[in-house]
Each structure stands twice: as C-alpha cells, then as structure tokens.
Amino acid sequence: MRIWKRSFGREMNDKVLSLLGLATRSGNLVSGEYMTEKAVKAYKAYLVIVSSEASDNTKKKFTNMCSFYEVPLYFYGTKDALGHCMGKEFRASVAVTDKGFAGSIIKKLECEK
C-alpha cells in the first residue's frame, strides 16, 4: 500500500481536510478573515479553524472573538492545506456553518490530539 503525501506534508487521507472539502462543496464553509469574522458575529459559525501558521495577531483576534461568542476554535494545518482542501489559494481561517459537519470535524480534531 502506497501513501501519497501532498506538498504540505499531510497524508492524502487526512480526515479533517477531507471533511472541510465536503463542507465547502455543500456550501457550509466560509473562508478568509473577513467572512469568518462575519459568520461568527452573525451566530452562524459552529466551528472556526485557524491555520497554525497564522500571525499572532490573527490568532489572538480569533481566540478573543470565539471566546466571546462561544464558538469552538482550533489551530490546525497550514495556510496552503486549508486553501487546497477548498480548491482555493491559501487561507488562514475558515468557519463551518453546519452543526453536523462541525461536530464531525471536532471529533476528528480531538482524535488527533
């Protein structure tokens, strides 16, 4: 059995990135700093994922915002990985706007800890 690796070092069967790709195709994912912030403040986000490569200012901003609005926040992957799973350029932050997808992704994130 061969394991293919992407340019960002993750195995091709990364479940979190696969679920983010499915959420994108179903219209349940927003990306980019502005759209993520807008979804959180409109109480539409059930999960926020910020790239582990994001700047300290971005991490602090989303940590404070997600704490205030009581939205789960995880630091995961690279900017390229988050963008690639969506079929776009690099992304520093994404918000999942579907409760079911958010729950599944949180389970996978907790398993990887």
Backbone atoms as SQL, in Angstrom:
CREATE TABLE atoms (id INTEGER PRIMARY KEY, chain TEXT, resi INTEGER, resn TEXT, atom TEXT, x REAL, y REAL, z REAL);
INSERT INTO atoms VALUES
  (1, 'A', 1, 'MET', 'N', 0.845, -1.178, 0.000),
  (2, 'A', 1, 'MET', 'CA', 0.000, 0.000, 0.000),
  (3, 'A', 1, 'MET', 'C', 0.886, 1.236, 0.000),
  (4, 'A', 2, 'ARG', 'N', 0.625, 2.145, -0.922),
  (5, 'A', 2, 'ARG', 'CA', 1.405, 3.372, -1.010),
  (6, 'A', 2, 'ARG', 'C', 0.641, 4.519, -0.380),
  (7, 'A', 3, 'ILE', 'N', 1.345, 5.328, 0.358),
  (8, 'A', 3, 'ILE', 'CA', 0.730, 6.519, 0.963),
  (9, 'A', 3, 'ILE', 'C', 1.236, 7.731, 0.208),
  (10, 'A', 4, 'TRP', 'N', 0.306, 8.465, -0.378),
  (11, 'A', 4, 'TRP', 'CA', 0.668, 9.675, -1.118),
  (12, 'A', 4, 'TRP', 'C', 0.653, 10.861, -0.167),
  (13, 'A', 5, 'LYS', 'N', 1.636, 11.708, -0.327),
  (14, 'A', 5, 'LYS', 'CA', 1.694, 12.909, 0.504),
  (15, 'A', 5, 'LYS', 'C', 1.532, 14.136, -0.374),
  (16, 'A', 6, 'ARG', 'N', 0.820, 15.103, 0.145),
  (17, 'A', 6, 'ARG', 'CA', 0.676, 16.369, -0.563),
  (18, 'A', 6, 'ARG', 'C', 1.903, 17.226, -0.286),
  (19, 'A', 7, 'SER', 'N', 1.980, 18.331, -0.960),
  (20, 'A', 7, 'SER', 'CA', 3.140, 19.200, -0.804),
  (21, 'A', 7, 'SER', 'C', 3.236, 19.791, 0.592),
  (22, 'A', 8, 'PHE', 'N', 2.136, 19.781, 1.349),
  (23, 'A', 8, 'PHE', 'CA', 2.174, 20.353, 2.686),
  (24, 'A', 8, 'PHE', 'C', 2.433, 19.291, 3.740),
  (25, 'A', 9, 'GLY', 'N', 2.788, 18.069, 3.349),
  (26, 'A', 9, 'GLY', 'CA', 3.242, 17.065, 4.289),
  (27, 'A', 9, 'GLY', 'C', 2.157, 16.217, 4.933),
  (28, 'A', 10, 'ARG', 'N', 0.916, 16.393, 4.618),
  (29, 'A', 10, 'ARG', 'CA', -0.161, 15.600, 5.203),
  (30, 'A', 10, 'ARG', 'C', -0.438, 14.401, 4.311),
  (31, 'A', 11, 'GLU', 'N', -0.882, 13.326, 4.899),
  (32, 'A', 11, 'GLU', 'CA', -1.277, 12.167, 4.112),
  (33, 'A', 11, 'GLU', 'C', -2.545, 12.498, 3.338),
  (34, 'A', 12, 'MET', 'N', -2.717, 11.799, 2.219),
  (35, 'A', 12, 'MET', 'CA', -3.879, 12.057, 1.367),
  (36, 'A', 12, 'MET', 'C', -5.188, 11.745, 2.089),
  (37, 'A', 13, 'ASN', 'N', -5.158, 10.911, 3.101),
  (38, 'A', 13, 'ASN', 'CA', -6.397, 10.540, 3.777),
  (39, 'A', 13, 'ASN', 'C', -6.599, 11.343, 5.062),
  (40, 'A', 14, 'ASP', 'N', -6.187, 12.602, 5.085),
  (41, 'A', 14, 'ASP', 'CA', -6.403, 13.465, 6.237),
  (42, 'A', 14, 'ASP', 'C', -7.905, 13.732, 6.349),
  (43, 'A', 15, 'LYS', 'N', -8.520, 13.168, 7.371),
  (44, 'A', 15, 'LYS', 'CA', -9.977, 13.219, 7.510),
  (45, 'A', 15, 'LYS', 'C', -10.504, 14.638, 7.742),
  (46, 'A', 16, 'VAL', 'N', -9.763, 15.433, 8.505),
  (47, 'A', 16, 'VAL', 'CA', -10.216, 16.804, 8.785),
  (48, 'A', 16, 'VAL', 'C', -10.282, 17.616, 7.502),
  (49, 'A', 17, 'LEU', 'N', -9.212, 17.548, 6.699),
  (50, 'A', 17, 'LEU', 'CA', -9.201, 18.306, 5.452),
  (51, 'A', 17, 'LEU', 'C', -10.236, 17.769, 4.462),
  (52, 'A', 18, 'SER', 'N', -10.464, 16.463, 4.475),
  (53, 'A', 18, 'SER', 'CA', -11.494, 15.878, 3.606),
  (54, 'A', 18, 'SER', 'C', -12.878, 16.396, 3.987),
  (55, 'A', 19, 'LEU', 'N', -13.159, 16.444, 5.287),
  (56, 'A', 19, 'LEU', 'CA', -14.452, 16.961, 5.740),
  (57, 'A', 19, 'LEU', 'C', -14.602, 18.442, 5.423),
  (58, 'A', 20, 'LEU', 'N', -13.519, 19.202, 5.522),
  (59, 'A', 20, 'LEU', 'CA', -13.583, 20.617, 5.153),
  (60, 'A', 20, 'LEU', 'C', -13.878, 20.771, 3.663),
  (61, 'A', 21, 'GLY', 'N', -13.308, 19.895, 2.846),
  (62, 'A', 21, 'GLY', 'CA', -13.598, 19.918, 1.412),
  (63, 'A', 21, 'GLY', 'C', -15.058, 19.605, 1.125),
  (64, 'A', 22, 'LEU', 'N', -15.612, 18.619, 1.831),
  (65, 'A', 22, 'LEU', 'CA', -17.038, 18.293, 1.662),
  (66, 'A', 22, 'LEU', 'C', -17.931, 19.453, 2.107),
  (67, 'A', 23, 'ALA', 'N', -17.554, 20.085, 3.217),
  (68, 'A', 23, 'ALA', 'CA', -18.328, 21.225, 3.707),
  (69, 'A', 23, 'ALA', 'C', -18.293, 22.370, 2.698),
  (70, 'A', 24, 'THR', 'N', -17.167, 22.550, 2.033),
  (71, 'A', 24, 'THR', 'CA', -17.055, 23.586, 1.007),
  (72, 'A', 24, 'THR', 'C', -18.004, 23.305, -0.147),
  (73, 'A', 25, 'ARG', 'N', -17.979, 22.058, -0.628),
  (74, 'A', 25, 'ARG', 'CA', -18.820, 21.703, -1.758),
  (75, 'A', 25, 'ARG', 'C', -20.304, 21.777, -1.439),
  (76, 'A', 26, 'SER', 'N', -20.665, 21.589, -0.172),
  (77, 'A', 26, 'SER', 'CA', -22.072, 21.651, 0.205),
  (78, 'A', 26, 'SER', 'C', -22.491, 23.074, 0.594),
  (79, 'A', 27, 'GLY', 'N', -21.556, 24.011, 0.551),
  (80, 'A', 27, 'GLY', 'CA', -21.883, 25.403, 0.851),
  (81, 'A', 27, 'GLY', 'C', -21.936, 25.700, 2.342),
  (82, 'A', 28, 'ASN', 'N', -21.306, 24.883, 3.157),
  (83, 'A', 28, 'ASN', 'CA', -21.348, 25.056, 4.608),
  (84, 'A', 28, 'ASN', 'C', -20.016, 25.497, 5.197),
  (85, 'A', 29, 'LEU', 'N', -19.192, 26.165, 4.407),
  (86, 'A', 29, 'LEU', 'CA', -17.896, 26.632, 4.872),
  (87, 'A', 29, 'LEU', 'C', -17.630, 28.009, 4.288),
  (88, 'A', 30, 'VAL', 'N', -17.201, 28.926, 5.129),
  (89, 'A', 30, 'VAL', 'CA', -16.758, 30.234, 4.651),
  (90, 'A', 30, 'VAL', 'C', -15.290, 30.377, 5.008),
  (91, 'A', 31, 'SER', 'N', -14.573, 31.135, 4.196),
  (92, 'A', 31, 'SER', 'CA', -13.143, 31.241, 4.421),
  (93, 'A', 31, 'SER', 'C', -12.692, 32.686, 4.310),
  (94, 'A', 32, 'GLY', 'N', -11.503, 32.912, 4.802),
  (95, 'A', 32, 'GLY', 'CA', -10.952, 34.258, 4.807),
  (96, 'A', 32, 'GLY', 'C', -11.274, 34.953, 6.117),
  (97, 'A', 33, 'GLU', 'N', -10.406, 35.868, 6.486),
  (98, 'A', 33, 'GLU', 'CA', -10.544, 36.515, 7.785),
  (99, 'A', 33, 'GLU', 'C', -11.867, 37.285, 7.907),
  (100, 'A', 34, 'TYR', 'N', -12.220, 38.043, 6.871),
  (101, 'A', 34, 'TYR', 'CA', -13.433, 38.861, 6.942),
  (102, 'A', 34, 'TYR', 'C', -14.699, 38.007, 7.004),
  (103, 'A', 35, 'MET', 'N', -14.797, 37.007, 6.126),
  (104, 'A', 35, 'MET', 'CA', -16.007, 36.180, 6.083),
  (105, 'A', 35, 'MET', 'C', -16.136, 35.309, 7.326),
  (106, 'A', 36, 'THR', 'N', -15.014, 34.840, 7.855),
  (107, 'A', 36, 'THR', 'CA', -15.044, 34.048, 9.084),
  (108, 'A', 36, 'THR', 'C', -15.540, 34.909, 10.241),
  (109, 'A', 37, 'GLU', 'N', -14.997, 36.116, 10.340),
  (110, 'A', 37, 'GLU', 'CA', -15.423, 37.032, 11.399),
  (111, 'A', 37, 'GLU', 'C', -16.912, 37.359, 11.276),
  (112, 'A', 38, 'LYS', 'N', -17.359, 37.578, 10.057),
  (113, 'A', 38, 'LYS', 'CA', -18.770, 37.890, 9.808),
  (114, 'A', 38, 'LYS', 'C', -19.689, 36.733, 10.229),
  (115, 'A', 39, 'ALA', 'N', -19.289, 35.497, 9.928),
  (116, 'A', 39, 'ALA', 'CA', -20.087, 34.326, 10.300),
  (117, 'A', 39, 'ALA', 'C', -20.156, 34.160, 11.811),
  (118, 'A', 40, 'VAL', 'N', -19.039, 34.394, 12.502),
  (119, 'A', 40, 'VAL', 'CA', -19.029, 34.266, 13.963),
  (120, 'A', 40, 'VAL', 'C', -19.935, 35.317, 14.591),
  (121, 'A', 41, 'LYS', 'N', -19.825, 36.548, 14.140),
  (122, 'A', 41, 'LYS', 'CA', -20.604, 37.639, 14.734),
  (123, 'A', 41, 'LYS', 'C', -22.094, 37.544, 14.406),
  (124, 'A', 42, 'ALA', 'N', -22.428, 36.833, 13.327),
  (125, 'A', 42, 'ALA', 'CA', -23.839, 36.635, 12.960),
  (126, 'A', 42, 'ALA', 'C', -24.400, 35.359, 13.588),
  (127, 'A', 43, 'TYR', 'N', -23.623, 34.715, 14.474),
  (128, 'A', 43, 'TYR', 'CA', -24.024, 33.471, 15.143),
  (129, 'A', 43, 'TYR', 'C', -24.322, 32.355, 14.147),
  (130, 'A', 44, 'LYS', 'N', -23.605, 32.325, 13.015),
  (131, 'A', 44, 'LYS', 'CA', -23.789, 31.277, 12.017),
  (132, 'A', 44, 'LYS', 'C', -22.677, 30.239, 12.056),
  (133, 'A', 45, 'ALA', 'N', -21.590, 30.535, 12.755),
  (134, 'A', 45, 'ALA', 'CA', -20.439, 29.619, 12.791),
  (135, 'A', 45, 'ALA', 'C', -20.572, 28.647, 13.957),
  (136, 'A', 46, 'TYR', 'N', -20.361, 27.368, 13.670),
  (137, 'A', 46, 'TYR', 'CA', -20.370, 26.332, 14.705),
  (138, 'A', 46, 'TYR', 'C', -18.953, 25.880, 15.044),
  (139, 'A', 47, 'LEU', 'N', -17.988, 26.256, 14.204),
  (140, 'A', 47, 'LEU', 'CA', -16.596, 25.878, 14.412),
  (141, 'A', 47, 'LEU', 'C', -15.722, 26.829, 13.605),
  (142, 'A', 48, 'VAL', 'N', -14.612, 27.251, 14.198),
  (143, 'A', 48, 'VAL', 'CA', -13.624, 28.073, 13.498),
  (144, 'A', 48, 'VAL', 'C', -12.292, 27.344, 13.551),
  (145, 'A', 49, 'ILE', 'N', -11.641, 27.260, 12.397),
  (146, 'A', 49, 'ILE', 'CA', -10.310, 26.684, 12.318),
  (147, 'A', 49, 'ILE', 'C', -9.367, 27.753, 11.774),
  (148, 'A', 50, 'VAL', 'N', -8.297, 28.006, 12.517),
  (149, 'A', 50, 'VAL', 'CA', -7.283, 28.973, 12.112),
  (150, 'A', 50, 'VAL', 'C', -5.991, 28.198, 11.854),
  (151, 'A', 51, 'SER', 'N', -5.311, 28.550, 10.791),
  (152, 'A', 51, 'SER', 'CA', -4.062, 27.896, 10.457),
  (153, 'A', 51, 'SER', 'C', -3.045, 28.085, 11.569),
  (154, 'A', 52, 'SER', 'N', -2.254, 27.055, 11.798),
  (155, 'A', 52, 'SER', 'CA', -1.206, 27.168, 12.814),
  (156, 'A', 52, 'SER', 'C', -0.100, 28.115, 12.361),
  (157, 'A', 53, 'GLU', 'N', -0.076, 28.460, 11.069),
  (158, 'A', 53, 'GLU', 'CA', 0.894, 29.410, 10.530),
  (159, 'A', 53, 'GLU', 'C', 0.414, 30.858, 10.610),
  (160, 'A', 54, 'ALA', 'N', -0.815, 31.086, 11.028),
  (161, 'A', 54, 'ALA', 'CA', -1.371, 32.436, 11.051),
  (162, 'A', 54, 'ALA', 'C', -0.563, 33.326, 11.996),
  (163, 'A', 55, 'SER', 'N', -0.648, 34.611, 11.771),
  (164, 'A', 55, 'SER', 'CA', 0.103, 35.548, 12.604),
  (165, 'A', 55, 'SER', 'C', -0.445, 35.538, 14.036),
  (166, 'A', 56, 'ASP', 'N', 0.385, 35.984, 14.956),
  (167, 'A', 56, 'ASP', 'CA', -0.030, 36.043, 16.361),
  (168, 'A', 56, 'ASP', 'C', -1.234, 36.960, 16.530),
  (169, 'A', 57, 'ASN', 'N', -1.285, 38.035, 15.753),
  (170, 'A', 57, 'ASN', 'CA', -2.399, 38.974, 15.829),
  (171, 'A', 57, 'ASN', 'C', -3.709, 38.301, 15.399),
  (172, 'A', 58, 'THR', 'N', -3.652, 37.533, 14.328),
  (173, 'A', 58, 'THR', 'CA', -4.836, 36.812, 13.848),
  (174, 'A', 58, 'THR', 'C', -5.286, 35.772, 14.860),
  (175, 'A', 59, 'LYS', 'N', -4.338, 35.025, 15.428),
  (176, 'A', 59, 'LYS', 'CA', -4.678, 34.014, 16.428),
  (177, 'A', 59, 'LYS', 'C', -5.338, 34.650, 17.652),
  (178, 'A', 60, 'LYS', 'N', -4.787, 35.768, 18.106),
  (179, 'A', 60, 'LYS', 'CA', -5.343, 36.455, 19.278),
  (180, 'A', 60, 'LYS', 'C', -6.734, 36.994, 18.976),
  (181, 'A', 61, 'LYS', 'N', -6.899, 37.568, 17.788),
  (182, 'A', 61, 'LYS', 'CA', -8.192, 38.124, 17.382),
  (183, 'A', 61, 'LYS', 'C', -9.278, 37.047, 17.401),
  (184, 'A', 62, 'PHE', 'N', -8.997, 35.892, 16.795),
  (185, 'A', 62, 'PHE', 'CA', -9.996, 34.830, 16.734),
  (186, 'A', 62, 'PHE', 'C', -10.176, 34.135, 18.082),
  (187, 'A', 63, 'THR', 'N', -9.120, 34.063, 18.876),
  (188, 'A', 63, 'THR', 'CA', -9.247, 33.491, 20.220),
  (189, 'A', 63, 'THR', 'C', -10.210, 34.322, 21.057),
  (190, 'A', 64, 'ASN', 'N', -10.024, 35.635, 21.042),
  (191, 'A', 64, 'ASN', 'CA', -10.905, 36.519, 21.805),
  (192, 'A', 64, 'ASN', 'C', -12.339, 36.492, 21.276),
  (193, 'A', 65, 'MET', 'N', -12.480, 36.544, 19.955),
  (194, 'A', 65, 'MET', 'CA', -13.810, 36.581, 19.342),
  (195, 'A', 65, 'MET', 'C', -14.575, 35.279, 19.600),
  (196, 'A', 66, 'CYS', 'N', -13.912, 34.150, 19.398),
  (197, 'A', 66, 'CYS', 'CA', -14.574, 32.858, 19.586),
  (198, 'A', 66, 'CYS', 'C', -14.890, 32.608, 21.055),
  (199, 'A', 67, 'SER', 'N', -14.060, 33.109, 21.930),
  (200, 'A', 67, 'SER', 'CA', -14.345, 33.001, 23.360),
  (201, 'A', 67, 'SER', 'C', -15.592, 33.802, 23.711),
  (202, 'A', 68, 'PHE', 'N', -15.692, 35.011, 23.201),
  (203, 'A', 68, 'PHE', 'CA', -16.837, 35.872, 23.489),
  (204, 'A', 68, 'PHE', 'C', -18.136, 35.292, 22.919),
  (205, 'A', 69, 'TYR', 'N', -18.085, 34.821, 21.666),
  (206, 'A', 69, 'TYR', 'CA', -19.288, 34.291, 21.008),
  (207, 'A', 69, 'TYR', 'C', -19.498, 32.801, 21.277),
  (208, 'A', 70, 'GLU', 'N', -18.633, 32.193, 22.086),
  (209, 'A', 70, 'GLU', 'CA', -18.732, 30.783, 22.472),
  (210, 'A', 70, 'GLU', 'C', -18.760, 29.838, 21.272),
  (211, 'A', 71, 'VAL', 'N', -17.782, 30.018, 20.386),
  (212, 'A', 71, 'VAL', 'CA', -17.630, 29.172, 19.211),
  (213, 'A', 71, 'VAL', 'C', -16.342, 28.371, 19.389),
  (214, 'A', 72, 'PRO', 'N', -16.369, 27.047, 19.185),
  (215, 'A', 72, 'PRO', 'CA', -15.146, 26.255, 19.305),
  (216, 'A', 72, 'PRO', 'C', -14.092, 26.720, 18.305),
  (217, 'A', 73, 'LEU', 'N', -12.856, 26.813, 18.761),
  (218, 'A', 73, 'LEU', 'CA', -11.748, 27.279, 17.929),
  (219, 'A', 73, 'LEU', 'C', -10.612, 26.263, 17.995),
  (220, 'A', 74, 'TYR', 'N', -10.071, 25.926, 16.825),
  (221, 'A', 74, 'TYR', 'CA', -8.928, 25.022, 16.745),
  (222, 'A', 74, 'TYR', 'C', -7.880, 25.632, 15.832),
  (223, 'A', 75, 'PHE', 'N', -6.611, 25.413, 16.172),
  (224, 'A', 75, 'PHE', 'CA', -5.495, 25.795, 15.320),
  (225, 'A', 75, 'PHE', 'C', -5.028, 24.520, 14.639),
  (226, 'A', 76, 'TYR', 'N', -5.112, 24.488, 13.302),
  (227, 'A', 76, 'TYR', 'CA', -4.851, 23.241, 12.587),
  (228, 'A', 76, 'TYR', 'C', -4.298, 23.526, 11.196),
  (229, 'A', 77, 'GLY', 'N', -3.338, 22.749, 10.794),
  (230, 'A', 77, 'GLY', 'CA', -2.846, 22.755, 9.420),
  (231, 'A', 77, 'GLY', 'C', -2.097, 24.007, 9.020),
  (232, 'A', 78, 'THR', 'N', -1.730, 24.027, 7.758),
  (233, 'A', 78, 'THR', 'CA', -1.037, 25.169, 7.184),
  (234, 'A', 78, 'THR', 'C', -2.008, 25.991, 6.357),
  (235, 'A', 79, 'LYS', 'N', -1.599, 27.176, 5.992),
  (236, 'A', 79, 'LYS', 'CA', -2.449, 28.016, 5.146),
  (237, 'A', 79, 'LYS', 'C', -2.688, 27.347, 3.800),
  (238, 'A', 80, 'ASP', 'N', -1.642, 26.753, 3.249),
  (239, 'A', 80, 'ASP', 'CA', -1.784, 26.053, 1.964),
  (240, 'A', 80, 'ASP', 'C', -2.733, 24.869, 2.065),
  (241, 'A', 81, 'ALA', 'N', -2.657, 24.123, 3.172),
  (242, 'A', 81, 'ALA', 'CA', -3.517, 22.944, 3.348),
  (243, 'A', 81, 'ALA', 'C', -4.978, 23.348, 3.440),
  (244, 'A', 82, 'LEU', 'N', -5.268, 24.390, 4.204),
  (245, 'A', 82, 'LEU', 'CA', -6.655, 24.845, 4.336),
  (246, 'A', 82, 'LEU', 'C', -7.194, 25.339, 3.005),
  (247, 'A', 83, 'GLY', 'N', -6.397, 26.070, 2.264),
  (248, 'A', 83, 'GLY', 'CA', -6.838, 26.555, 0.954),
  (249, 'A', 83, 'GLY', 'C', -6.972, 25.436, -0.050),
  (250, 'A', 84, 'HIS', 'N', -6.023, 24.513, -0.044),
  (251, 'A', 84, 'HIS', 'CA', -6.024, 23.420, -1.016),
  (252, 'A', 84, 'HIS', 'C', -7.238, 22.518, -0.861),
  (253, 'A', 85, 'CYS', 'N', -7.651, 22.241, 0.374),
  (254, 'A', 85, 'CYS', 'CA', -8.803, 21.352, 0.566),
  (255, 'A', 85, 'CYS', 'C', -10.093, 21.999, 0.079),
  (256, 'A', 86, 'MET', 'N', -10.074, 23.326, -0.061),
  (257, 'A', 86, 'MET', 'CA', -11.246, 24.045, -0.566),
  (258, 'A', 86, 'MET', 'C', -11.162, 24.303, -2.063),
  (259, 'A', 87, 'GLY', 'N', -10.013, 23.995, -2.659),
  (260, 'A', 87, 'GLY', 'CA', -9.817, 24.269, -4.074),
  (261, 'A', 87, 'GLY', 'C', -9.503, 25.728, -4.329),
  (262, 'A', 88, 'LYS', 'N', -8.894, 26.395, -3.351),
  (263, 'A', 88, 'LYS', 'CA', -8.582, 27.817, -3.481),
  (264, 'A', 88, 'LYS', 'C', -7.128, 28.060, -3.102),
  (265, 'A', 89, 'GLU', 'N', -6.743, 29.327, -3.126),
  (266, 'A', 89, 'GLU', 'CA', -5.408, 29.714, -2.683),
  (267, 'A', 89, 'GLU', 'C', -5.321, 29.511, -1.181),
  (268, 'A', 90, 'PHE', 'N', -4.212, 29.931, -0.587),
  (269, 'A', 90, 'PHE', 'CA', -4.041, 29.743, 0.854),
  (270, 'A', 90, 'PHE', 'C', -5.099, 30.512, 1.636),
  (271, 'A', 91, 'ARG', 'N', -5.506, 29.948, 2.763),
  (272, 'A', 91, 'ARG', 'CA', -6.477, 30.557, 3.663),
  (273, 'A', 91, 'ARG', 'C', -5.973, 30.437, 5.087),
  (274, 'A', 92, 'ALA', 'N', -6.094, 31.510, 5.864),
  (275, 'A', 92, 'ALA', 'CA', -5.625, 31.496, 7.251),
  (276, 'A', 92, 'ALA', 'C', -6.740, 31.082, 8.205),
  (277, 'A', 93, 'SER', 'N', -8.002, 31.265, 7.796),
  (278, 'A', 93, 'SER', 'CA', -9.103, 30.924, 8.701),
  (279, 'A', 93, 'SER', 'C', -10.319, 30.466, 7.912),
  (280, 'A', 94, 'VAL', 'N', -11.070, 29.545, 8.522),
  (281, 'A', 94, 'VAL', 'CA', -12.325, 29.060, 7.943),
  (282, 'A', 94, 'VAL', 'C', -13.347, 28.901, 9.061),
  (283, 'A', 95, 'ALA', 'N', -14.614, 29.021, 8.702),
  (284, 'A', 95, 'ALA', 'CA', -15.705, 28.809, 9.652),
  (285, 'A', 95, 'ALA', 'C', -16.684, 27.807, 9.062),
  (286, 'A', 96, 'VAL', 'N', -17.050, 26.806, 9.845),
  (287, 'A', 96, 'VAL', 'CA', -18.027, 25.794, 9.435),
  (288, 'A', 96, 'VAL', 'C', -19.396, 26.272, 9.899),
  (289, 'A', 97, 'THR', 'N', -20.353, 26.339, 8.961),
  (290, 'A', 97, 'THR', 'CA', -21.673, 26.892, 9.268),
  (291, 'A', 97, 'THR', 'C', -22.763, 25.833, 9.367),
  (292, 'A', 98, 'ASP', 'N', -22.379, 24.575, 9.473),
  (293, 'A', 98, 'ASP', 'CA', -23.335, 23.479, 9.627),
  (294, 'A', 98, 'ASP', 'C', -22.985, 22.712, 10.895),
  (295, 'A', 99, 'LYS', 'N', -23.983, 22.481, 11.734),
  (296, 'A', 99, 'LYS', 'CA', -23.756, 21.830, 13.029),
  (297, 'A', 99, 'LYS', 'C', -23.241, 20.398, 12.878),
  (298, 'A', 100, 'GLY', 'N', -23.765, 19.658, 11.919),
  (299, 'A', 100, 'GLY', 'CA', -23.348, 18.277, 11.704),
  (300, 'A', 100, 'GLY', 'C', -21.897, 18.176, 11.260),
  (301, 'A', 101, 'PHE', 'N', -21.519, 18.983, 10.265),
  (302, 'A', 101, 'PHE', 'CA', -20.137, 18.995, 9.812),
  (303, 'A', 101, 'PHE', 'C', -19.207, 19.418, 10.947),
  (304, 'A', 102, 'ALA', 'N', -19.611, 20.446, 11.686),
  (305, 'A', 102, 'ALA', 'CA', -18.779, 20.936, 12.787),
  (306, 'A', 102, 'ALA', 'C', -18.541, 19.830, 13.820),
  (307, 'A', 103, 'GLY', 'N', -19.579, 19.105, 14.169),
  (308, 'A', 103, 'GLY', 'CA', -19.443, 18.023, 15.137),
  (309, 'A', 103, 'GLY', 'C', -18.504, 16.930, 14.654),
  (310, 'A', 104, 'SER', 'N', -18.625, 16.559, 13.385),
  (311, 'A', 104, 'SER', 'CA', -17.745, 15.526, 12.817),
  (312, 'A', 104, 'SER', 'C', -16.292, 15.982, 12.795),
  (313, 'A', 105, 'ILE', 'N', -16.072, 17.225, 12.424),
  (314, 'A', 105, 'ILE', 'CA', -14.710, 17.747, 12.347),
  (315, 'A', 105, 'ILE', 'C', -14.102, 17.854, 13.739),
  (316, 'A', 106, 'ILE', 'N', -14.897, 18.277, 14.718),
  (317, 'A', 106, 'ILE', 'CA', -14.388, 18.370, 16.090),
  (318, 'A', 106, 'ILE', 'C', -13.977, 17.000, 16.602),
  (319, 'A', 107, 'LYS', 'N', -14.779, 15.954, 16.290),
  (320, 'A', 107, 'LYS', 'CA', -14.415, 14.588, 16.699),
  (321, 'A', 107, 'LYS', 'C', -13.069, 14.188, 16.117),
  (322, 'A', 108, 'LYS', 'N', -12.855, 14.491, 14.838),
  (323, 'A', 108, 'LYS', 'CA', -11.586, 14.137, 14.191),
  (324, 'A', 108, 'LYS', 'C', -10.429, 14.937, 14.775),
  (325, 'A', 109, 'LEU', 'N', -10.665, 16.203, 15.070),
  (326, 'A', 109, 'LEU', 'CA', -9.614, 17.040, 15.664),
  (327, 'A', 109, 'LEU', 'C', -9.235, 16.550, 17.057),
  (328, 'A', 110, 'GLU', 'N', -10.218, 16.126, 17.828),
  (329, 'A', 110, 'GLU', 'CA', -9.956, 15.618, 19.180),
  (330, 'A', 110, 'GLU', 'C', -9.200, 14.292, 19.125),
  (331, 'A', 111, 'CYS', 'N', -9.473, 13.472, 18.125),
  (332, 'A', 111, 'CYS', 'CA', -8.756, 12.188, 17.984),
  (333, 'A', 111, 'CYS', 'C', -7.298, 12.403, 17.664),
  (334, 'A', 112, 'GLU', 'N', -6.979, 13.479, 16.944),
  (335, 'A', 112, 'GLU', 'CA', -5.595, 13.747, 16.556),
  (336, 'A', 112, 'GLU', 'C', -4.769, 14.340, 17.662),
  (337, 'A', 113, 'LYS', 'N', -5.389, 14.816, 18.741),
  (338, 'A', 113, 'LYS', 'CA', -4.638, 15.436, 19.833),
  (339, 'A', 113, 'LYS', 'C', -3.771, 14.440, 20.543);
